[in-house]
Amino acid sequence: MHGIGRIPDEVGHLVLSEDGAVIASGGELENAEQFGATIMSLLSCTNKTQLWPGDSGDGFKKISVTYTDHSYVICLSNKNIHVVKRKFVPHDPIKV
C-alpha cells in the first residue's frame, strides 16, 4: 500500500508511473487501466515542465475534477501520478 488508503471519503485509488503504467490500484479504481490512460490524456494537456518541473517548483500541485457525487484528485509525487476518487459531500449552504 502506498499510504493512500487513509484519505477520508476515499472510494478508490490509482498510482501510475510517469509513462502511465499502473503501479497500484484499489477500491473502485482497481485495475482501471483505461481510466489511467484517460488521466494520462488529461495530463498531456500540460507542458512537460509543469508536469515534471524538476527543481524549479513551478509545476502544478494538484488537479481536481469534481462531479455532483464524487471527485478525482490527481497529484504527483516521486515521479508517480497519484489519483484518488473521493465521495463528494457538499456542505450545507451558510444561512445568514
C-alpha positions as a printed NumPy array, in Angstrom:
array([[  0.   ,   0.   ,   0.   ],
       [  1.247,   3.46 ,  -0.827],
       [ -0.416,   5.147,   2.154],
       [ -3.35 ,   6.243,   0.036],
       [ -5.965,   4.182,   1.891],
       [ -6.124,   6.648,   4.802],
       [ -7.678,   9.531,   2.864],
       [-11.136,  10.472,   4.216],
       [-14.072,   9.574,   1.932],
       [-11.786,   7.677,  -0.461],
       [-13.591,   5.105,  -2.597],
       [-10.697,   4.218,  -4.895],
       [ -7.094,   4.993,  -5.76 ],
       [ -4.686,   4.559,  -8.63 ],
       [ -0.91 ,   5.04 ,  -8.795],
       [  0.624,   5.425, -12.25 ],
       [  4.242,   5.619, -13.346],
       [  5.313,   8.648, -15.36 ],
       [  4.706,   6.656, -18.57 ],
       [  1.152,   5.684, -17.489],
       [  1.676,   2.108, -16.297],
       [ -0.484,   1.101, -13.323],
       [  1.716,   0.55 , -10.261],
       [ -1.024,   0.123,  -7.656],
       [ -4.795,   0.376,  -7.513],
       [ -7.668,  -0.317,  -5.172],
       [-11.338,   0.22 ,  -4.441],
       [-13.453,   1.416,  -7.357],
       [-10.302,   2.08 ,  -9.388],
       [ -8.954,  -1.471,  -9.01 ],
       [ -7.275,  -2.474, -12.313],
       [ -8.659,   0.644, -14.031],
       [ -6.102,   0.717, -16.846],
       [ -8.422,   2.513, -19.279],
       [ -9.094,   5.2  , -16.669],
       [ -5.322,   5.524, -16.194],
       [ -4.998,   6.172, -19.937],
       [ -7.683,   8.868, -19.618],
       [ -5.73 ,  10.515, -16.794],
       [ -2.575,  10.465, -18.919],
       [ -4.516,  12.14 , -21.755],
       [ -5.668,  14.832, -19.347],
       [ -2.112,  15.388, -18.136],
       [ -0.828,  15.589, -21.709],
       [ -2.586,  18.977, -21.875],
       [  0.085,  20.373, -19.55 ],
       [  3.576,  21.035, -20.806],
       [  6.427,  18.846, -19.606],
       [  7.894,  21.473, -17.239],
       [  4.546,  21.851, -15.464],
       [  4.165,  18.107, -15.135],
       [  7.728,  17.311, -14.009],
       [  9.187,  20.712, -13.004],
       [ 12.461,  19.47 , -11.503],
       [ 13.92 ,  21.915,  -9.007],
       [ 12.012,  24.97 , -10.263],
       [  8.85 ,  24.115,  -8.292],
       [  6.673,  25.693, -10.997],
       [  4.586,  22.571, -11.642],
       [  1.033,  22.061, -10.571],
       [  0.319,  20.902,  -7.017],
       [ -2.894,  19.02 ,  -7.777],
       [ -5.719,  18.789, -10.256],
       [ -9.269,  18.203,  -9.02 ],
       [-12.101,  17.036, -11.251],
       [-15.429,  17.386,  -9.437],
       [-18.748,  15.782, -10.311],
       [-22.023,  16.03 ,  -8.373],
       [-21.376,  12.929,  -6.252],
       [-17.619,  12.301,  -6.436],
       [-14.31 ,  13.899,  -7.324],
       [-10.909,  12.827,  -8.571],
       [ -7.78 ,  14.376,  -7.112],
       [ -4.585,  13.986,  -9.143],
       [ -1.155,  14.835,  -7.75 ],
       [  2.464,  13.998,  -8.477],
       [  4.985,  12.549,  -6.069],
       [  8.342,  10.839,  -6.66 ],
       [  7.781,  10.579, -10.435],
       [  4.455,   8.813,  -9.835],
       [  0.947,  10.051, -10.554],
       [ -1.478,   9.513,  -7.67 ],
       [ -5.218,   9.565,  -8.354],
       [ -7.804,   9.336,  -5.581],
       [-11.534,   9.031,  -6.119],
       [-13.462,  10.559,  -3.212],
       [-17.134,  10.796,  -2.361],
       [-18.238,  14.371,  -2.799],
       [-20.451,  15.524,   0.019],
       [-21.334,  19.2  ,  -0.442],
       [-21.584,  21.19 ,   2.746],
       [-24.887,  22.74 ,   3.722],
       [-25.131,  26.312,   2.483],
       [-24.373,  29.014,   5.004],
       [-27.54 ,  30.714,   6.171],
       [-27.174,  34.381,   7.018]])
